C-alpha cells in the first residue's frame, strides 16, 4: 500500500505544483516522447536480463502490493517448528529425523505446520541443513560458512529483479535526453515555421527530459528500493533457521537455541519471549 501512496504523492506533488504555477496540463501530454523513453528503456531492460529475471521482476512488483511475506504469526510457526525439531534431536538423536527430512510432506512433525510445508524455499533450506547434520559428524565451524554461502546465493538471486529495475531507472534520464535531442532536431527542422509551432516542439523536447527524470527518481527507482527492502526483510526467516540450528549444533538446549533464532529477527517482527514461551507450551 505504501508504494501506491508514495507514487500518488509524487504524481500529485509534481502535477499540482505545475498547475499551481499556472502551467497547462496538456503541455505535459507528449505521447511520442513517452513512447521513445518507455520503449527504449523497456527494450534495454529486456536486452540486459534473462527471461527468468523479467518474470521474477513482475512477480516482485505484484508482491510489493501485498503485505510482508513473514509476520509474527509466521515467525511463531518457524520458531515452533524449530523447537519441535531440536527437541526431537535432543530426545532421540539426530538420526531420528531422517524420515522427516526425506519426506517432509508425509512427516507428522512437519504436518503440524502447513504454512511451512507451503514455503518451499525455506523448507528446503531447513531440510538440507538437517540432512547435513544427519549425514556426517559436521561441526558448527564447517556448517556455518556453507549456510552463509547458500544464503548469499539465495540473496543474490532474490535481489536480481531489484538490481535490474535500478539499472533501468539509472538509464531513464539518458533516454529522456535522447527524446529531448530528437525533439530539438525536429525543432531545428521547423525554424521557418510559425513561432507557436517552434515553441510546441521545444516544449515537447523539454518534457522528454522531464519524463525521463521523473520516471527514474519518482517511480522506477523507489520501486527497485522497495523490492530490495522486501527481499532483505524476508531473508530474516532464513537467518532465523540458520541461527537456531547452529546454536543446537554448538550444544545449546532447544529453548536456548530458539532464543538465538528469535534474537536474529527484526525487532519489529520478533515475537516477545513470553508470547513465544506461551505458544510453545500451548503447542505441546
KEKEMAR-379250 format. One record per residue (C-alpha): residue number from 0; y, z, x. Coordinates in nm, 4 decimals. Layout:
# KEKEMAR-379250
num->NUM; c2->Y; c3->Z; c1->X
...
//
This chain:
# KEKEMAR-379250
num->0; c2->0.0000; c3->0.0000; c1->0.0000
num->1; c2->0.2463; c3->0.0853; c1->0.2804
num->2; c2->0.2235; c3->-0.2659; c1->0.4379
num->3; c2->0.3189; c3->-0.4162; c1->0.0994
num->4; c2->0.6078; c3->-0.1717; c1->0.0542
num->5; c2->0.7267; c3->-0.2348; c1->0.4094
num->6; c2->0.7149; c3->-0.6140; c1->0.3692
num->7; c2->0.9054; c3->-0.5974; c1->0.0404
num->8; c2->1.1663; c3->-0.3728; c1->0.2018
num->9; c2->1.2113; c3->-0.6209; c1->0.4869
num->10; c2->1.2495; c3->-0.9077; c1->0.2396
num->11; c2->1.4873; c3->-0.7211; c1->0.0102
num->12; c2->1.6995; c3->-0.5979; c1->0.3012
num->13; c2->1.7387; c3->-0.9425; c1->0.4579
num->14; c2->1.7967; c3->-1.1334; c1->0.1349
num->15; c2->2.0043; c3->-0.8545; c1->-0.0196
num->16; c2->2.2285; c3->-0.8313; c1->0.2849
num->17; c2->2.2671; c3->-1.2102; c1->0.2943
num->18; c2->2.3606; c3->-1.2320; c1->-0.0741
num->19; c2->2.5896; c3->-0.9285; c1->-0.0498
num->20; c2->2.7779; c3->-1.1172; c1->0.2215
num->21; c2->2.8346; c3->-1.3953; c1->-0.0338
num->22; c2->2.5612; c3->-1.6142; c1->0.1097
num->23; c2->2.3961; c3->-1.8738; c1->-0.1135
num->24; c2->2.0240; c3->-1.8060; c1->-0.1524
num->25; c2->1.9480; c3->-2.1751; c1->-0.1964
num->26; c2->2.0618; c3->-2.2397; c1->0.1603
num->27; c2->1.7629; c3->-2.0406; c1->0.2885
num->28; c2->1.5153; c3->-2.2569; c1->0.0986
num->29; c2->1.4161; c3->-2.5138; c1->0.3593
num->30; c2->1.0545; c3->-2.6121; c1->0.2803
num->31; c2->1.0285; c3->-2.8665; c1->0.5609
num->32; c2->1.1416; c3->-2.6111; c1->0.8192
num->33; c2->0.8809; c3->-2.3731; c1->0.6787
num->34; c2->0.6199; c3->-2.6491; c1->0.6990
num->35; c2->0.6990; c3->-2.7120; c1->1.0661
num->36; c2->0.6908; c3->-2.3427; c1->1.1603
num->37; c2->0.3999; c3->-2.2300; c1->0.9413
num->38; c2->0.1861; c3->-2.5369; c1->1.0018
num->39; c2->0.2385; c3->-2.5299; c1->1.3787
num->40; c2->0.1686; c3->-2.1550; c1->1.4009
num->41; c2->-0.1458; c3->-2.1893; c1->1.1898
num->42; c2->-0.2664; c3->-2.4850; c1->1.3962
num->43; c2->-0.2104; c3->-2.2963; c1->1.7218
num->44; c2->-0.3844; c3->-1.9908; c1->1.5773
num->45; c2->-0.6908; c3->-2.1944; c1->1.4769
num->46; c2->-0.6983; c3->-2.3738; c1->1.8126
num->47; c2->-0.6929; c3->-2.0487; c1->2.0107
num->48; c2->-0.9516; c3->-1.8466; c1->1.8166
num->49; c2->-1.3157; c3->-1.8755; c1->1.7194
num->50; c2->-1.4222; c3->-1.9117; c1->1.3573
num->51; c2->-1.5599; c3->-1.5565; c1->1.3683
num->52; c2->-1.2207; c3->-1.4159; c1->1.4654
num->53; c2->-1.0471; c3->-1.6258; c1->1.1988
num->54; c2->-1.2805; c3->-1.4961; c1->0.9262
num->55; c2->-1.2539; c3->-1.1398; c1->1.0522
num->56; c2->-0.8742; c3->-1.1666; c1->1.0511
num->57; c2->-0.8694; c3->-1.2481; c1->0.6806
num->58; c2->-1.1110; c3->-0.9608; c1->0.6118
num->59; c2->-0.8955; c3->-0.7253; c1->0.8176
num->60; c2->-0.5808; c3->-0.8288; c1->0.6315
num->61; c2->-0.7505; c3->-0.7539; c1->0.2994
num->62; c2->-0.8823; c3->-0.4199; c1->0.4277
num->63; c2->-0.5266; c3->-0.3097; c1->0.5084
num->64; c2->-0.4520; c3->-0.3196; c1->0.1354
num->65; c2->-0.7245; c3->-0.0619; c1->0.0784
num->66; c2->-0.7300; c3->0.2978; c1->0.1915
num->67; c2->-0.8779; c3->0.4113; c1->0.5248
num->68; c2->-1.2495; c3->0.3499; c1->0.5639
num->69; c2->-1.3110; c3->0.7122; c1->0.6617
num->70; c2->-1.1557; c3->1.0122; c1->0.4933
num->71; c2->-1.2523; c3->1.3790; c1->0.4717
num->72; c2->-1.5499; c3->1.3157; c1->0.2364
num->73; c2->-1.6921; c3->1.0528; c1->0.4737
num->74; c2->-1.6416; c3->1.2764; c1->0.7772
num->75; c2->-1.8088; c3->1.5644; c1->0.5967
num->76; c2->-2.1082; c3->1.3383; c1->0.5348
num->77; c2->-2.1163; c3->1.2263; c1->0.9010
num->78; c2->-2.0966; c3->1.5837; c1->1.0282
num->79; c2->-2.3599; c3->1.6997; c1->0.7787
num->80; c2->-2.5989; c3->1.4246; c1->0.8833
num->81; c2->-2.5398; c3->1.5079; c1->1.2490
num->82; c2->-2.6116; c3->1.8730; c1->1.1771
num->83; c2->-2.9391; c3->1.7869; c1->0.9994
num->84; c2->-3.0423; c3->1.5571; c1->1.2859
num->85; c2->-2.9604; c3->1.8130; c1->1.5547
num->86; c2->-3.1289; c3->2.0931; c1->1.3602
num->87; c2->-3.4475; c3->1.8878; c1->1.3343
num->88; c2->-3.4339; c3->1.8201; c1->1.7086
num->89; c2->-3.3919; c3->2.1919; c1->1.7797
num->90; c2->-3.6800; c3->2.2938; c1->1.5498
num->91; c2->-3.9325; c3->2.0153; c1->1.6060
num->92; c2->-3.8185; c3->1.8349; c1->1.9210
num->93; c2->-3.6520; c3->1.5007; c1->1.9663
num->94; c2->-3.9805; c3->1.3115; c1->1.9201
num->95; c2->-3.9882; c3->1.4251; c1->1.5551
num->96; c2->-3.7037; c3->1.1800; c1->1.4866
num->97; c2->-3.8985; c3->0.8715; c1->1.5940
num->98; c2->-3.9937; c3->0.7602; c1->1.2417
num->99; c2->-3.6446; c3->0.8383; c1->1.1062
num->100; c2->-3.4792; c3->0.6309; c1->1.3763
num->101; c2->-3.7193; c3->0.3379; c1->1.3457
num->102; c2->-3.6798; c3->0.3197; c1->0.9678
num->103; c2->-3.3580; c3->0.4918; c1->0.8524
num->104; c2->-3.3734; c3->0.3393; c1->0.5027
num->105; c2->-3.7169; c3->0.4982; c1->0.4478
num->106; c2->-3.6249; c3->0.8304; c1->0.6054
num->107; c2->-3.5850; c3->1.1402; c1->0.3897
num->108; c2->-3.3333; c3->1.2693; c1->0.6423
num->109; c2->-3.1020; c3->0.9673; c1->0.6157
num->110; c2->-3.1708; c3->0.9122; c1->0.2446
num->111; c2->-2.9588; c3->1.2186; c1->0.1634
num->112; c2->-2.6562; c3->1.0279; c1->0.2922
num->113; c2->-2.6422; c3->0.6867; c1->0.1191
num->114; c2->-2.2873; c3->0.6264; c1->0.2440
num->115; c2->-2.4189; c3->0.6439; c1->0.5985
num->116; c2->-2.7021; c3->0.4024; c1->0.5213
num->117; c2->-2.4424; c3->0.1587; c1->0.3878
num->118; c2->-2.2342; c3->0.1834; c1->0.7073
num->119; c2->-2.4499; c3->-0.0421; c1->0.9246
num->120; c2->-2.2362; c3->-0.0312; c1->1.2407
num->121; c2->-2.2105; c3->0.3470; c1->1.2537
num->122; c2->-2.5767; c3->0.3931; c1->1.1573
num->123; c2->-2.6856; c3->0.1504; c1->1.4289
num->124; c2->-2.4709; c3->0.3317; c1->1.6848
num->125; c2->-2.6259; c3->0.6673; c1->1.5930
num->126; c2->-2.9868; c3->0.5458; c1->1.5823
num->127; c2->-2.9512; c3->0.3561; c1->1.9113
num->128; c2->-2.8252; c3->0.6722; c1->2.0779
num->129; c2->-3.1078; c3->0.8788; c1->1.9298
num->130; c2->-3.3568; c3->0.6129; c1->2.0404
num->131; c2->-3.2369; c3->0.6555; c1->2.3980
num->132; c2->-3.2779; c3->1.0319; c1->2.3680
num->133; c2->-3.6297; c3->0.9851; c1->2.2323
num->134; c2->-3.7350; c3->0.7176; c1->2.4800
num->135; c2->-3.6708; c3->0.8984; c1->2.8047
num->136; c2->-3.5546; c3->1.2047; c1->2.9889
num->137; c2->-3.1900; c3->1.0997; c1->2.9842
num->138; c2->-2.9139; c3->1.3435; c1->3.0763
num->139; c2->-2.5581; c3->1.3546; c1->2.9373
num->140; c2->-2.4053; c3->1.2079; c1->3.2549
num->141; c2->-2.6249; c3->0.8995; c1->3.2168
num->142; c2->-2.5812; c3->0.8610; c1->2.8411
num->143; c2->-2.2050; c3->0.9144; c1->2.8211
num->144; c2->-2.0941; c3->0.6057; c1->3.0219
num->145; c2->-2.3422; c3->0.3933; c1->2.8272
num->146; c2->-2.1975; c3->0.5113; c1->2.4958
num->147; c2->-1.8437; c3->0.4615; c1->2.6236
num->148; c2->-1.9312; c3->0.1055; c1->2.7238
num->149; c2->-2.0741; c3->0.0372; c1->2.3776
num->150; c2->-1.7671; c3->0.1857; c1->2.2102
num->151; c2->-1.5380; c3->-0.0151; c1->2.4354
num->152; c2->-1.7247; c3->-0.3348; c1->2.3425
num->153; c2->-1.7104; c3->-0.2497; c1->1.9715
num->154; c2->-1.3416; c3->-0.1582; c1->2.0026
num->155; c2->-1.2636; c3->-0.4863; c1->2.1775
num->156; c2->-1.4385; c3->-0.6894; c1->1.9058
num->157; c2->-1.2727; c3->-0.4944; c1->1.6245
num->158; c2->-0.9277; c3->-0.5443; c1->1.7789
num->159; c2->-0.9698; c3->-0.9226; c1->1.8183
num->160; c2->-0.8008; c3->-1.0019; c1->1.4801
num->161; c2->-0.5034; c3->-0.7792; c1->1.5632
num->162; c2->-0.4596; c3->-0.9386; c1->1.9050
num->163; c2->-0.4912; c3->-1.2890; c1->1.7558
num->164; c2->-0.2247; c3->-1.2124; c1->1.4949
num->165; c2->0.0042; c3->-1.0587; c1->1.7548
num->166; c2->-0.0196; c3->-1.3731; c1->1.9687
num->167; c2->0.0643; c3->-1.5790; c1->1.6600
num->168; c2->0.3641; c3->-1.3529; c1->1.5959
num->169; c2->0.4771; c3->-1.3957; c1->1.9572
num->170; c2->0.4681; c3->-1.7737; c1->1.9112
num->171; c2->0.6575; c3->-1.7885; c1->1.5829
num->172; c2->1.0099; c3->-1.7599; c1->1.7319
num->173; c2->0.9203; c3->-2.0506; c1->1.9609
num->174; c2->0.8087; c3->-2.2616; c1->1.6657
num->175; c2->1.1342; c3->-2.1602; c1->1.4936
num->176; c2->1.3214; c3->-2.3070; c1->1.7897
num->177; c2->1.1107; c3->-2.6250; c1->1.7635
num->178; c2->1.2125; c3->-2.6564; c1->1.3978
num->179; c2->1.5768; c3->-2.5924; c1->1.4904
num->180; c2->1.5723; c3->-2.8562; c1->1.7655
num->181; c2->1.4239; c3->-3.1095; c1->1.5261
num->182; c2->1.6978; c3->-3.0186; c1->1.2801
num->183; c2->1.9616; c3->-3.0809; c1->1.5449
num->184; c2->1.8009; c3->-3.4173; c1->1.6244
num->185; c2->1.8344; c3->-3.5098; c1->1.2554
num->186; c2->2.1944; c3->-3.3827; c1->1.2602
num->187; c2->2.2828; c3->-3.5976; c1->1.5605
num->188; c2->2.1495; c3->-3.8994; c1->1.3763
num->189; c2->2.3779; c3->-3.8227; c1->1.0813
num->190; c2->2.7089; c3->-3.7752; c1->1.2632
num->191; c2->2.8556; c3->-4.0807; c1->1.0956
num->192; c2->2.7787; c3->-3.9382; c1->0.7519
num->193; c2->2.9767; c3->-3.7058; c1->0.5249
num->194; c2->3.0779; c3->-3.3666; c1->0.6626
num->195; c2->2.8835; c3->-3.1818; c1->0.3921
num->196; c2->2.5650; c3->-3.3669; c1->0.4884
num->197; c2->2.6110; c3->-3.2733; c1->0.8546
num->198; c2->2.6686; c3->-2.9123; c1->0.7507
num->199; c2->2.3499; c3->-2.9177; c1->0.5455
num->200; c2->2.1464; c3->-3.0412; c1->0.8437
num->201; c2->2.2969; c3->-2.7794; c1->1.0779
num->202; c2->2.2238; c3->-2.5054; c1->0.8241
num->203; c2->1.8632; c3->-2.6232; c1->0.7924
num->204; c2->1.8231; c3->-2.6152; c1->1.1709
num->205; c2->1.9604; c3->-2.2603; c1->1.1903
num->206; c2->1.7305; c3->-2.1494; c1->0.9068
num->207; c2->1.4366; c3->-2.2720; c1->1.1171
num->208; c2->1.5260; c3->-2.0258; c1->1.3926
num->209; c2->1.5864; c3->-1.7541; c1->1.1342
num->210; c2->1.2475; c3->-1.8075; c1->0.9664
num->211; c2->1.0566; c3->-1.8041; c1->1.2946
num->212; c2->1.2095; c3->-1.4728; c1->1.3994
num->213; c2->1.1802; c3->-1.3145; c1->1.0540
num->214; c2->0.8138; c3->-1.4085; c1->1.0135
num->215; c2->0.7325; c3->-1.2833; c1->1.3642
num->216; c2->0.9061; c3->-0.9451; c1->1.3568
num->217; c2->0.9179; c3->-0.8774; c1->0.9848
num->218; c2->0.5693; c3->-0.9743; c1->0.8700
num->219; c2->0.3048; c3->-1.1014; c1->1.1154
num->220; c2->0.3818; c3->-0.8574; c1->1.3986
num->221; c2->0.3754; c3->-0.5489; c1->1.1729
num->222; c2->0.0555; c3->-0.6755; c1->1.0081
num->223; c2->-0.1108; c3->-0.7018; c1->1.3512
num->224; c2->0.0065; c3->-0.3482; c1->1.4345
num->225; c2->-0.1298; c3->-0.2167; c1->1.1028
num->226; c2->-0.4714; c3->-0.3734; c1->1.1695
num->227; c2->-0.4744; c3->-0.2279; c1->1.5213
num->228; c2->-0.3860; c3->0.1167; c1->1.3860
num->229; c2->-0.6647; c3->0.0959; c1->1.1275
num->230; c2->-0.9195; c3->-0.0019; c1->1.3953
num->231; c2->-0.8174; c3->0.2920; c1->1.6142
num->232; c2->-0.8370; c3->0.5270; c1->1.3160
num->233; c2->-1.1808; c3->0.4019; c1->1.2100
num->234; c2->-1.3153; c3->0.4308; c1->1.5653
num->235; c2->-1.2880; c3->0.8088; c1->1.5365
num->236; c2->-1.6127; c3->0.8119; c1->1.3389
num->237; c2->-1.7967; c3->0.6673; c1->1.6396
num->238; c2->-1.6281; c3->0.9146; c1->1.8741
num->239; c2->-1.7368; c3->1.1936; c1->1.6406
num->240; c2->-2.1035; c3->1.0883; c1->1.6562
num->241; c2->-2.0849; c3->1.0473; c1->2.0341
num->242; c2->-1.9312; c3->1.3927; c1->2.0856
num->243; c2->-2.1912; c3->1.5644; c1->1.8671
num->244; c2->-2.4944; c3->1.4001; c1->2.0269
num->245; c2->-2.3682; c3->1.4533; c1->2.3826
num->246; c2->-2.2980; c3->1.8202; c1->2.3088
num->247; c2->-2.6532; c3->1.8588; c1->2.1782
num->248; c2->-2.7926; c3->1.6885; c1->2.4879
num->249; c2->-2.5992; c3->1.9360; c1->2.7004
num->250; c2->-2.7916; c3->2.2185; c1->2.5330
num->251; c2->-2.5490; c3->2.3468; c1->2.2707
num->252; c2->-2.6946; c3->2.4652; c1->1.9405
num->253; c2->-2.6339; c3->2.2457; c1->1.6331
num->254; c2->-2.3390; c3->2.4360; c1->1.4889
num->255; c2->-2.1540; c3->2.4339; c1->1.8235
num->256; c2->-2.2387; c3->2.0654; c1->1.8789
num->257; c2->-2.0981; c3->1.9870; c1->1.5339
num->258; c2->-1.7790; c3->2.1692; c1->1.6288
num->259; c2->-1.7476; c3->1.9390; c1->1.9307
num->260; c2->-1.7812; c3->1.6457; c1->1.6910
num->261; c2->-1.5305; c3->1.7918; c1->1.4443
num->262; c2->-1.2723; c3->1.8530; c1->1.7173
num->263; c2->-1.2854; c3->1.4856; c1->1.8175
num->264; c2->-1.1428; c3->1.3831; c1->1.4792
num->265; c2->-0.7814; c3->1.3184; c1->1.3925
num->266; c2->-0.6195; c3->1.6438; c1->1.2750
num->267; c2->-0.5093; c3->1.4759; c1->0.9511
num->268; c2->-0.8662; c3->1.3753; c1->0.8615
num->269; c2->-1.0544; c3->1.6654; c1->1.0222
num->270; c2->-1.2338; c3->1.8895; c1->0.7687
num->271; c2->-1.1420; c3->2.2575; c1->0.8187
num->272; c2->-1.4168; c3->2.4650; c1->0.9811
num->273; c2->-1.4564; c3->2.6900; c1->0.6760
num->274; c2->-1.4916; c3->2.3874; c1->0.4465
num->275; c2->-1.7478; c3->2.2278; c1->0.6784
num->276; c2->-1.9457; c3->2.5515; c1->0.7072
num->277; c2->-1.9468; c3->2.5936; c1->0.3287
num->278; c2->-2.0564; c3->2.2314; c1->0.2878
num->279; c2->-2.3410; c3->2.2741; c1->0.5358
num->280; c2->-2.4617; c3->2.5900; c1->0.3629
num->281; c2->-2.4487; c3->2.4169; c1->0.0246
num->282; c2->-2.6483; c3->2.1172; c1->0.1502
num->283; c2->-2.9351; c3->2.3234; c1->0.2880
//
